[in-house]
Amino acid sequence: YDMVGPFSILYDTYIDDVLTEEIEIYPNPADDYINIDFSYCNSTIIQIKIINSISFEFYSKENFLNEEKILTINTTQFSSGIYFIIVRFSEGYLIKRFIISR
């Protein structure tokens, strides 16, 4: 595995695999929900995960259809803190940070 920031990626990857695809996360900081906007994303999405700073997984979705341009996730069960969204594409991955603030 590779260390990326404060957590580890459990599959083989290299820094060259980090993509420049753009996703937007809002609201950020969030409270009850977050929206992940894939409107500007052209790559095939394989998996979406949300983890905290100690790699505990809070959400995972596979077989995401690229036609779904905005994914809304209920975050009412998340504690206040920093979280990371990891989006795996066929060409690599993208990591974005967001905050839950109550």
DSSP file (Angstrom, degrees, kcal/mol; ACC not computed):
  #  RESIDUE AA STRUCTURE BP1 BP2  ACC     N-H-->O    O-->H-N    N-H-->O    O-->H-N    TCO  KAPPA ALPHA  PHI   PSI    X-CA   Y-CA   Z-CA
    1    1 A Y              0   0    0      0, 0.0     2,-0.4     0, 0.0     9,-0.2   0.000 360.0 360.0 360.0 162.3    0.0    0.0    0.0
    2    2 A D  E     -A    9   0A   0      7,-1.3     7,-2.6     9,-0.4     2,-0.5  -0.884 360.0-124.7-115.0 147.0    1.0    3.6   -0.4
    3    3 A M  E     +A    8   0A   0     -2,-0.4     2,-0.4     5,-0.2     5,-0.2  -0.804  28.1 178.2 -89.6 128.6    0.7    6.4    2.2
    4    4 A V  E >   -A    7   0A   0      3,-2.6     3,-1.4    -2,-0.5    -2,-0.0  -0.917  61.1 -50.2-130.7 104.0   -1.2    9.4    0.9
    5    5 A G  T 3  S-     0   0    0     -2,-0.4    -1,-0.0     1,-0.2    48,-0.0  -0.441 119.1 -18.6  65.7-139.4   -1.6   12.1    3.5
    6    6 A P  T 3  S+     0   0    0      0, 0.0     2,-0.3     0, 0.0    -1,-0.2   0.337 130.6  51.4 -85.6   9.2   -2.8   10.8    6.8
    7    7 A F  E <  S-A    4   0A   0     -3,-1.4    -3,-2.6    47,-0.1     2,-0.4  -0.891  77.0-117.8-139.5 169.7   -4.2    7.6    5.4
    8    8 A S  E     -A    3   0A   0     -2,-0.3     2,-0.5    -5,-0.2    -5,-0.2  -0.847  13.6-134.6-113.6 147.2   -3.2    4.7    3.3
    9    9 A I  E     -A    2   0A   0     -7,-2.6    -7,-1.3    -2,-0.4     4,-0.1  -0.873  14.7-150.3 -96.3 126.9   -4.5    3.4    0.0
   10   10 A L  S    S+     0   0    0     -2,-0.5     2,-0.3    -9,-0.2    -1,-0.1   0.171  72.1  65.2 -91.3  19.5   -4.9   -0.3    0.1
   11   11 A Y  S    S-     0   0    0     -9,-0.1    -9,-0.4     0, 0.0     2,-0.2  -0.949  97.9 -85.4-133.6 158.3   -4.3   -1.0   -3.6
   12   12 A D        +     0   0    0     -2,-0.3     2,-0.3   -11,-0.1    -2,-0.1  -0.421  62.6 148.3 -65.8 128.8   -1.2   -0.5   -5.7
   13   13 A T        -     0   0    0     -2,-0.2     2,-0.3    -4,-0.1    -4,-0.1  -0.975  31.3-148.7-154.2 163.2   -0.9    3.0   -7.0
   14   14 A Y    >   -     0   0    0     -2,-0.3     3,-2.4   -12,-0.0     4,-0.3  -0.926  35.3-107.7-133.8 157.9    1.7    5.6   -7.9
   15   15 A I  G >  S+     0   0    0     -2,-0.3     3,-1.5     1,-0.3    -1,-0.0   0.797 118.0  65.0 -58.7 -27.7    1.7    9.3   -7.7
   16   16 A D  G 3  S+     0   0    0      1,-0.3    -1,-0.3    76,-0.0    -3,-0.0   0.700  92.1  64.8 -66.9 -17.7    1.5    9.4  -11.6
   17   17 A D  G <  S+     0   0    0     -3,-2.4    76,-1.4    75,-0.1     2,-0.4   0.573  73.9 107.9 -81.8  -9.0   -2.0    7.8  -11.2
   18   18 A V  B <   -b   93   0B   0     -3,-1.5    76,-0.2    -4,-0.3     2,-0.1  -0.569  65.1-143.8 -72.5 126.5   -3.4   10.8   -9.4
   19   19 A L        -     0   0    0     74,-2.3    -2,-0.1    -2,-0.4    -1,-0.1  -0.413  19.8-138.3 -93.6 164.3   -5.7   12.5  -11.9
   20   20 A T        +     0   0    0     -2,-0.1    -1,-0.1    74,-0.1    74,-0.1   0.215  57.4 136.0-101.3  12.1   -6.6   16.1  -12.6
   21   21 A E        -     0   0    0     72,-0.1     2,-0.5     1,-0.1    20,-0.1  -0.271  51.1-131.3 -56.2 147.7  -10.3   15.3  -13.0
   22   22 A E        +     0   0    0     18,-0.5    18,-0.3    16,-0.1     2,-0.3  -0.913  30.6 169.0-112.6 128.7  -12.3   17.9  -11.2
   23   23 A I        -     0   0    0     -2,-0.5     2,-0.4    16,-0.1    15,-0.2  -0.952  22.1-141.5-126.3 152.8  -15.2   17.2   -8.8
   24   24 A E  E     -G   37   0C   0     13,-1.8    13,-3.3    -2,-0.3     2,-0.5  -0.931   8.0-160.5-115.3 141.1  -16.9   19.8   -6.5
   25   25 A I  E     -G   36   0C   0     -2,-0.4    11,-0.2    11,-0.2     3,-0.1  -0.983  21.8-146.7-120.1 125.2  -18.0   19.1   -3.0
   26   26 A Y  E     +G   35   0C   0      9,-2.1     9,-3.2    -2,-0.5     2,-0.1  -0.990  65.9  26.1-152.2 153.0  -20.6   21.3   -1.4
   27   27 A P  S    S-     0   0    0      0, 0.0    -1,-0.2     0, 0.0     8,-0.1   0.673  80.0-158.4 -69.4 153.0  -21.5   22.5    1.1
   28   28 A N  S    S+     0   0    0      1,-0.2     2,-0.2    -2,-0.1    72,-0.1  -0.860  84.8  37.7-144.7 105.8  -18.1   22.4    2.6
   29   29 A P  S    S-     0   0    0      0, 0.0    -1,-0.2     0, 0.0    71,-0.2   0.368 100.7-167.9 -72.0 154.2  -18.1   22.6    5.6
   30   30 A A  B     -c  100   0B   0     69,-3.2    71,-2.9    -2,-0.2     4,-0.1  -0.637  25.6-179.4-113.6 169.1  -21.2   20.4    5.7
   31   31 A D  S    S+     0   0    0      2,-0.6    47,-0.2    -2,-0.2    -1,-0.1   0.474  79.4   6.3-129.9 -75.8  -23.8   19.4    8.3
   32   32 A D  S    S+     0   0    0      1,-0.2    43,-2.6    42,-0.1    44,-0.7   0.693 127.0   0.3 -92.6 -21.1  -26.6   17.0    7.2
   33   33 A Y  E     - H   0  74C   0     41,-0.3    -2,-0.6    42,-0.2     2,-0.3  -0.984  54.6-145.5-159.0 161.6  -25.5   16.2    3.6
   34   34 A I  E     - H   0  73C   0     39,-2.0    39,-2.7    -2,-0.3     2,-0.5  -0.976  11.9-145.2-130.3 150.9  -22.8   16.7    1.0
   35   35 A N  E     -GH  26  72C   0     -9,-3.2    -9,-2.1    -2,-0.3     2,-0.6  -0.955   5.9-158.4-110.2 133.6  -23.2   16.9   -2.8
   36   36 A I  E     -GH  25  71C   0     35,-2.8    35,-2.6    -2,-0.5     2,-0.6  -0.961  12.8-155.0-111.3 115.6  -20.4   15.5   -5.0
   37   37 A D  E     +GH  24  70C   0    -13,-3.3   -13,-1.8    -2,-0.6     3,-0.3  -0.817  21.0 174.3 -99.4 116.8  -20.7   17.2   -8.4
   38   38 A F    >   +     0   0    0     31,-4.0     3,-2.0    -2,-0.6    32,-0.2   0.103  42.0 119.9-103.6  19.0  -19.2   15.2  -11.3
   39   39 A S  T 3  S+     0   0    0     30,-0.4    -1,-0.2     1,-0.3   -16,-0.1   0.804  80.3  41.6 -57.1 -32.4  -20.4   17.6  -14.0
   40   40 A Y  T 3  S+     0   0    0    -18,-0.3   -18,-0.5    -3,-0.3     2,-0.5   0.199  91.5 108.5-101.4  15.7  -16.8   18.2  -15.2
   41   41 A C    <   +     0   0    0     -3,-2.0     4,-0.1   -20,-0.1    -3,-0.1  -0.828  35.5 172.3 -99.6 125.2  -15.7   14.6  -14.9
   42   42 A N        +     0   0    0     -2,-0.5    -1,-0.1     2,-0.1     2,-0.1   0.547  50.0  91.1-107.2 -11.0  -15.0   12.8  -18.2
   43   43 A S  S    S-     0   0    0      1,-0.1     2,-0.4    23,-0.0    -2,-0.0  -0.434  85.7 -96.7 -86.7 160.4  -13.5    9.6  -16.9
   44   44 A T        -     0   0    0     -2,-0.1    46,-1.4     1,-0.0     2,-0.5  -0.638  37.4-137.6 -76.1 126.7  -15.3    6.3  -16.0
   45   45 A I  E     +D   89   0B   0     -2,-0.4    44,-0.3    19,-0.3    19,-0.2  -0.757  25.8 174.9 -90.2 126.0  -15.9    6.2  -12.2
   46   46 A I  E     -     0   0B   0     42,-3.4    17,-1.1    -2,-0.5     2,-0.3   0.834  64.3  -3.2 -96.2 -43.2  -15.2    2.7  -10.7
   47   47 A Q  E     -DE  88  62B   0     41,-1.4    41,-2.9    15,-0.2     2,-0.4  -0.998  50.2-155.7-155.0 148.0  -15.7    3.4   -6.9
   48   48 A I  E     +DE  87  61B   0     13,-2.6    13,-2.5    -2,-0.3     2,-0.3  -0.998  21.5 175.7-125.9 128.3  -16.4    6.3   -4.5
   49   49 A K  E     -DE  86  60B   0     37,-2.3    37,-2.6    -2,-0.4     2,-0.4  -0.958  19.7-155.6-130.8 150.5  -15.4    6.0   -0.8
   50   50 A I  E     +DE  85  59B   0      9,-2.3     8,-3.2    -2,-0.3     9,-1.4  -0.996  23.9 167.7-123.1 126.0  -15.5    8.3    2.1
   51   51 A I  E     -DE  84  57B   0     33,-2.4    33,-3.1    -2,-0.4     6,-0.2  -0.886  27.5-126.1-130.1 162.2  -13.0    7.8    4.9
   52   52 A N  E >   -D   83   0B   0      4,-1.6     3,-1.8    -2,-0.3    31,-0.2  -0.335  47.1 -81.7 -96.3-173.1  -11.9    9.7    8.0
   53   53 A S  T 3  S+     0   0    0     29,-0.7    30,-0.1     1,-0.3    -1,-0.0   0.614 130.4  50.4 -70.5 -11.4   -8.3   10.7    8.9
   54   54 A I  T 3  S-     0   0    0      2,-0.1    -1,-0.3   -47,-0.1   -47,-0.1   0.086 121.1-104.5-111.3  22.8   -7.6    7.2   10.4
   55   55 A S    <   +     0   0    0     -3,-1.8     2,-0.4     1,-0.2    -2,-0.1   0.605  66.1 153.7  70.6  16.0   -8.9    5.4    7.3
   56   56 A F        -     0   0    0      1,-0.1    -4,-1.6     2,-0.0     2,-0.5  -0.652  43.6-128.6 -74.8 128.1  -12.3    4.3    8.8
   57   57 A E  E     +E   51   0B   0     -2,-0.4    -6,-0.3    -6,-0.2     3,-0.1  -0.668  34.6 169.4 -85.7 126.2  -14.7    3.9    5.9
   58   58 A F  E     +     0   0B   0     -8,-3.2     2,-0.3    -2,-0.5    -7,-0.2   0.632  68.0  13.9-105.0 -21.9  -18.0    5.7    6.2
   59   59 A Y  E     +E   50   0B   0     -9,-1.4    -9,-2.3     2,-0.0    -1,-0.3  -0.990  56.6 177.7-156.7 143.8  -19.4    5.2    2.7
   60   60 A S  E     +E   49   0B   0     -2,-0.3     2,-0.4   -11,-0.2   -11,-0.2  -0.965   2.2 176.8-150.7 135.1  -18.6    3.2   -0.4
   61   61 A K  E     -E   48   0B   0    -13,-2.5   -13,-2.6    -2,-0.3     2,-0.3  -0.989   3.8-175.9-140.8 130.3  -20.3    3.0   -3.8
   62   62 A E  E     +E   47   0B   0     -2,-0.4   -15,-0.2   -15,-0.2   -16,-0.1  -0.729  65.3  38.1-114.8 169.7  -19.4    0.9   -6.8
   63   63 A N  S    S-     0   0    0    -17,-1.1     2,-0.3    -2,-0.3    -1,-0.2   0.883  74.3-179.2  57.8  41.1  -20.9    0.8  -10.3
   64   64 A F        -     0   0    0    -18,-0.2     2,-0.5   -19,-0.2   -19,-0.3  -0.572  24.2-131.2 -72.2 129.8  -21.5    4.6  -10.2
   65   65 A L    >   -     0   0    0     -2,-0.3     3,-2.0     1,-0.1    -1,-0.1  -0.728   2.9-143.2 -85.9 126.8  -23.2    5.7  -13.4
   66   66 A N  T 3  S+     0   0    0     -2,-0.5    -1,-0.1     1,-0.3   -25,-0.1   0.689  97.6  72.4 -63.8 -16.0  -21.5    8.7  -15.0
   67   67 A E  T 3  S+     0   0    0      1,-0.1     2,-1.3     2,-0.1    -1,-0.3   0.791  78.5  83.0 -67.5 -25.6  -25.0    9.9  -16.0
   68   68 A E    <   +     0   0    0     -3,-2.0    -1,-0.1     1,-0.2   -30,-0.1  -0.673  61.5 177.7 -77.1  98.6  -25.6   10.7  -12.3
   69   69 A K        +     0   0    0     -2,-1.3   -31,-4.0     1,-0.2     2,-0.4   0.756  64.6  39.7 -80.6 -23.6  -23.8   14.1  -12.3
   70   70 A I  E     -H   37   0C   0    -33,-0.2     2,-0.5   -32,-0.2   -33,-0.2  -0.986  66.1-165.0-130.4 124.6  -24.5   14.9   -8.6
   71   71 A L  E     -H   36   0C   0    -35,-2.6   -35,-2.8    -2,-0.4     2,-0.5  -0.933   8.1-158.3-106.7 122.8  -24.4   12.4   -5.8
   72   72 A T  E     -H   35   0C   0     -2,-0.5     2,-0.5   -37,-0.2   -37,-0.2  -0.895   8.4-167.9-103.8 127.8  -26.0   13.5   -2.5
   73   73 A I  E     -H   34   0C   0    -39,-2.7   -39,-2.0    -2,-0.5     2,-0.4  -0.964  21.1-128.5-120.2 128.2  -24.8   11.7    0.6
   74   74 A N  E     +H   33   0C   0     -2,-0.5   -41,-0.3   -41,-0.2     3,-0.2  -0.606  26.5 177.7 -72.2 124.3  -26.6   11.9    4.0
   75   75 A T    >   +     0   0    0    -43,-2.6     3,-1.6    -2,-0.4   -42,-0.2   0.141  44.6 112.7-115.7  18.1  -23.9   12.8    6.6
   76   76 A T  T 3  S+     0   0    0    -44,-0.7    -1,-0.1     1,-0.3   -43,-0.1   0.777  79.9  51.7 -63.9 -24.6  -26.2   13.0    9.7
   77   77 A Q  T 3  S+     0   0    0     -3,-0.2     2,-0.3   -45,-0.1    -1,-0.3   0.481  90.4  98.6 -89.6  -2.8  -24.4   10.0   11.2
   78   78 A F  S <  S-     0   0    0     -3,-1.6     2,-0.1   -47,-0.2     3,-0.1  -0.648  72.1-129.8 -84.0 139.8  -20.9   11.4   10.7
   79   79 A S        -     0   0    0     -2,-0.3    21,-0.2     1,-0.1     2,-0.1  -0.439  40.3 -81.6 -77.5 160.8  -19.2   13.1   13.6
   80   80 A S  S    S+     0   0    0     -2,-0.1     2,-0.3    19,-0.1    21,-0.2  -0.406  87.1  81.4 -60.1 138.7  -17.7   16.5   13.3
   81   81 A G  E    S- F   0 100B   0     19,-2.1    19,-2.8    -3,-0.1     2,-0.4  -0.964  79.5 -47.5 155.7-170.2  -14.3   16.3   11.7
   82   82 A I  E     - F   0  99B   0     -2,-0.3   -29,-0.7    17,-0.2     2,-0.3  -0.811  49.2-179.4-100.5 135.2  -12.2   16.0    8.5
   83   83 A Y  E     -DF  52  98B   0     15,-2.9    15,-2.4    -2,-0.4     2,-0.4  -0.880  16.1-140.8-130.6 161.1  -13.1   13.4    5.9
   84   84 A F  E     -DF  51  97B   0    -33,-3.1   -33,-2.4    -2,-0.3     2,-0.6  -0.985   3.2-150.7-127.6 134.8  -11.7   12.4    2.5
   85   85 A I  E     -DF  50  96B   0     11,-3.2    11,-2.4    -2,-0.4     2,-0.6  -0.916  13.5-164.8-100.3 125.7  -13.6   11.3   -0.7
   86   86 A I  E     -DF  49  95B   0    -37,-2.6   -37,-2.3    -2,-0.6     2,-0.6  -0.959   2.7-169.4-112.1 119.7  -11.6    8.9   -2.8
   87   87 A V  E     -DF  48  94B   0      7,-3.0     7,-2.1    -2,-0.6     2,-0.5  -0.945   7.8-155.0-111.1 118.2  -12.8    8.5   -6.3
   88   88 A R  E     -DF  47  93B   0    -41,-2.9   -42,-3.4    -2,-0.6   -41,-1.4  -0.821  14.0-175.8 -94.3 127.2  -11.3    5.6   -8.3
   89   89 A F  E >   -DF  45  92B   0      3,-3.3     3,-0.6    -2,-0.5   -44,-0.2  -0.652  43.0-104.3-109.3 170.0  -11.3    6.0  -12.1
   90   90 A S  T 3  S+     0   0    0    -46,-1.4   -45,-0.1    -2,-0.2     3,-0.1   0.774 124.0  43.7 -64.5 -24.1  -10.2    3.5  -14.7
   91   91 A E  T 3  S-     0   0    0    -47,-0.3     2,-0.3     1,-0.1    -1,-0.2   0.512 130.2 -63.0 -99.7  -6.2   -7.0    5.7  -15.1
   92   92 A G  E <   - F   0  89B   0     -3,-0.6    -3,-3.3   -79,-0.0     2,-0.3  -0.964  63.0 -71.0 158.9-144.7   -6.2    6.4  -11.4
   93   93 A Y  E     -bF  18  88B   0    -76,-1.4   -74,-2.3    -2,-0.3     2,-0.4  -0.950  20.1-148.3-147.9 164.5   -7.8    8.2   -8.5
   94   94 A L  E     - F   0  87B   0     -7,-2.1    -7,-3.0    -2,-0.3     2,-0.4  -0.998  10.9-159.8-136.6 137.8   -8.7   11.5   -7.0
   95   95 A I  E     + F   0  86B   0     -2,-0.4     2,-0.3    -9,-0.2    -9,-0.2  -0.979  11.2 178.3-122.7 129.1   -8.8   12.5   -3.3
   96   96 A K  E     - F   0  85B   0    -11,-2.4   -11,-3.2    -2,-0.4     2,-0.3  -0.966  18.0-138.7-129.0 147.8  -10.8   15.5   -2.0
   97   97 A R  E     + F   0  84B   0     -2,-0.3     2,-0.3   -13,-0.2   -13,-0.2  -0.805  22.5 172.0-105.3 144.0  -11.1   16.7    1.6
   98   98 A F  E     - F   0  83B   0    -15,-2.4   -15,-2.9    -2,-0.3     2,-0.4  -0.963  21.1-132.1-144.6 165.7  -14.3   18.0    3.2
   99   99 A I  E     - F   0  82B   0     -2,-0.3   -69,-3.2   -17,-0.2     2,-0.6  -0.939   0.9-151.0-123.1 137.5  -15.3   18.9    6.8
  100  100 A I  E     -cF  30  81B   0    -19,-2.8   -19,-2.1    -2,-0.4     2,-0.5  -0.950  23.9-179.7-102.3 123.7  -18.4   18.0    8.9
  101  101 A S              0   0    0    -71,-2.9    -2,-0.0    -2,-0.6   -22,-0.0  -0.984 360.0 360.0-130.4 122.8  -19.1   20.9   11.3
  102  102 A R              0   0    0     -2,-0.5    -1,-0.1   -71,-0.0   -71,-0.1   0.362 360.0 360.0-119.9 360.0  -22.0   20.8   13.8
